[in-house]
Amino acid sequence: MRAALETADAALQDGSVPVDEAERLVALNRLGLLDTPPSAAFDGVTRLAQAALQVPILCLSLIDQNRVWFKSRIGLGLRETPRRGSLCDQVIGSREPLIVRDAAADARFANDPLVAGPQHIRSYLGIPLFTRDRQAMGTLCAMDTQVRAFGEVEQVVLSEFAKIAEDLLSAKEFAAKSDGILQYAMEREKLFRDTFEQAPVGIVHTSLHGLILRMNQRACALLGYSAAELRELSIPSITHPEDLQHNIREFKRTLAGEIESYRLEQRLLAKDKRYVRVALSVAIKRAPTRQPDYNIVAIEDLSGIGTALEKASETSPQAGEGEDALRAARKQIEAREKSLGEAQAALEAREKSLGEAQAALEGREKSSGEARSALEAREKSLGEAQASLEARQKSLSEAQAALREREKAASEGRPALEARERSLSEAQAALKEREKALSDGQAALKERENSLSEARSAIEAREKSLSDTQASIKERDDSLSESQTALKERDKALSDAQHAARAAEDALRNAQEDSRGLQQTLRDTQAALRDAQDQQREAQAALQAANARLTQESATDALTVLPNRRTFSRRGEQAANALRQSRKAYGLILLDVDNFKHINEEYGHDVGDDVLRTLGNILSTQLRNSSDMAARLGGDEFAVLCFGDINEQTLHDVAERIHGQIGKAPLATPKGLLRFTGSFGLALSMADEPDWKSVYGRADAALREAKHAGKDRISFGRSPMKNVTARLRALSPPPAV
C-alpha cells in the first residue's frame, strides 16, 4: 500500500496526467493484479474474444503510472510497454472505445513500440475497462499487423467480452476489500481479548443460575482458584451465607428490569478457606429482544482498603504534613474519578458503534445471497474466478463472527469500568474518614504535649523546692524517685507518638505514589480507547457503504440491471392500493422471449444472456416517463407497469414501440447475426379488482394466447362485467378507450 501511495503522489506532481490519476492508480494497486502470474479466468476471456474477432493479437492491459502491463495476451511476446504515446493510454485518457485503421499513418502513435517496433501493429480496436466505481483500469484490445477497418459489429462483440473482464475485475476488487475487513476484525478481536484478560479487576461471566462460565486472570488470582476449578463452582456456592440473601434480592430486581445493575459488598470463599471481602458489581447481558442471556460480574478486592483504614485509626501524622498529604490525595481521587467517567462514556459509545457494525454485517449477509448468485452465473464458464469468490465469501463470514466476539468483549469490559468508578467513590469516602481520624489524633497529640509541659513545670518546681529544703531530702527521696519514673514513662510515650506520626506520614506518601501510578494507567487506557473508537468509526463507514451497495443489488437483476421480481411485486401492491384509494388506473405488459430455450441450445447460454441484456436495455429506453417501471421477473419473462394517463390505446402503443425496437436489435454471434422476437400480454386495471394479481392473471392469460396464436404478437386480456373468467382477444391494434 505504501508503494501505491508513493505512485499516486508522483502522479499528482506530474502535470501531464488527468486530475483523477492519483485515485485511479490507488484503485489499480488495490486490485493486486500488477506483476502477477497468468490467470486462467482472464486468459479464457482473451481466447474467446480472439476467436470471435479472428485477429492475430488480443490483449487485456492494465495501465500503470509509466507502463502498459499485459495481464493476458494472445499473439504478443512483450509483457509490458511504455505508457506515454501508446494506443492503450489514448483509450484510458478518453474513457471511450478507440478504432485506429492504420496506426503507422497516425502521428499520435509514432513512438509506440508496438507500432514502430518489430510487432508492426497497424490496426487497433480498444475498449476501456472500468471498476465498479467507474475508475478506468486498462483495456481489452484487438490488434492486427495488416491495415484493417474495424466496424460496429466488431466493437459490439469486443464490448461484450470487456463486460466479462470488468466482472472479473470487480470480483478481484471485492476479494481485496474482504481481506481488509477480515484483517481488521482479527486485530480488533485481539485488542478486546487483551483488554478482558488485563483488566485490573476480576471479571466473571455466569449463567442466570450463578454457574461460572468464563473468568479473567485477575478473578483467579483474587480467589486463589485455577480457571478449571472456578468453572466447577457458582457465585452462590462461594458467597458467605449471611450475604447471600441480599445478593439474591438485588439480582431478582435486576432480572425483572427494575434496575439496570447493582453493587454490594460480599464475602467470597477463597481456595484457602478464608473469606475475601470484595465489592460485586452485577449486570445482566441481554439479547436485542431484551431476553436475559448471562450475568457480568466485576469483583474488586476491598481487603486493602480495610487495612489502610485500620492503620489510619491507630496512627497520627504531624499536623501540617498530614493535611497537605490528604488534600493531595483528594485531588488525585477526583482526577481519577473524572478519568473513569470519560473512559466509561468512551466505552459506551464504542459499544454502540459495535452494535451498529454488527447490524450492518447481518444486513449485508442477508442480501449477499442474490449478489453471490449473480456473480456465479456470470462466471460459470470461468471456474477459477468462481472459486475465488466463494473463498472470499467464507472470509466475510469469519469476519462477521470476529466482530460478534469483539462486541461481546466490549460488553464485558463496560461493567468492570463501572465497578472501578464505584470503588473509587468508596475509596474517596474512606479517605475522608481517614482525614477525620487523623484530625482527632492531632488534637489528642496536642493535649498530650500540654500534659507533658505541665509535668515539666511541676518537676522544675519540685527540684527548686528540694534545693531550698535540704533538710527534708531524705524524707522526700522516695517521692522524688517515683516522680522520676513517671517522667521517664511520659518521655517514652512521647517518643512512641512521634514514631507513630512518622509511620503515618510514610503511609500517606505511599498512597500518594500509588494514586499517581493509577492515574497514569487510566490516562493510557483512555488514549487507547480513543484510538480504538476512531478505528471502529472507519470500519463502520466502510461497512455501511458496502451494505448500501449490496442492498441496491438485492433490488435489481444482476444481468439486466432492471428491478427484480421482488421490487416488481412491491410496486404492484402500491399500484393496487392507489387504485383502491384514489381510483388511479394502471396498465401491465408481460413479455416473453420467443424460442428462448432454442436460442440457449443453439447459440449457447452466453448469447442467451446477451439477448436478455439487450431486451432489458430496450425496455429501459422505451418507458414513457420516470413513473413507469420495467422489471425482469425471471428467466425470459419481463414486465412493464405503466401509470398516470393510461388506457388501452396508450398501453398498446407502449407495447408496439417495444415490439418494433426488438425487431431492430440483432445480435452479433460467432454463428452470425441473431434476430429474436417476443410475445406480449396486456391488461388494464379495473375498479372492482381486489388486487394487482388479478390484473397479472389477465395479462398472463393474454400472453399465453399470443404464444398459441403463433408468437411475435400482442394480445389484450379483458374481463366483462358479468363474467368471472377473463375474456382474452388478440388486438392489432385495440380500439381507443
Secondary structure as UniProt FT lines:
FT   HELIX           2..13
FT   TURN            15..16
FT   TURN            19..20
FT   HELIX           21..31
FT   TURN            34..35
FT   HELIX           40..53
FT   STRAND          57..63
FT   STRAND          67..74
FT   STRAND          80..82
FT   TURN            84..85
FT   HELIX           87..94
FT   STRAND          98..100
FT   HELIX           103..105
FT   HELIX           107..109
FT   TURN            110..111
FT   HELIX           113..116
FT   TURN            118..119
FT   STRAND          123..130
FT   TURN            132..133
FT   STRAND          136..144
FT   HELIX           152..197
FT   STRAND          202..206
FT   TURN            208..209
FT   STRAND          211..215
FT   HELIX           217..223
FT   HELIX           227..231
FT   HELIX           235..238
FT   HELIX           241..255
FT   TURN            256..257
FT   STRAND          261..269
FT   TURN            271..272
FT   STRAND          275..286
FT   TURN            288..289
FT   STRAND          292..301
FT   HELIX           303..314
FT   HELIX           319..378
FT   TURN            379..381
FT   HELIX           383..468
FT   HELIX           470..472
FT   HELIX           473..554
FT   TURN            558..560
FT   HELIX           565..582
FT   STRAND          587..593
FT   TURN            594..595
FT   HELIX           596..603
FT   HELIX           605..621
FT   TURN            626..627
FT   STRAND          629..634
FT   TURN            635..636
FT   STRAND          637..642
FT   HELIX           648..663
FT   STRAND          667..669
FT   TURN            670..671
FT   STRAND          672..674
FT   STRAND          678..684
FT   TURN            687..688
FT   HELIX           692..708
FT   TURN            709..710
FT   STRAND          714..718
FT   TURN            721..722
FT   STRAND          727..730
//
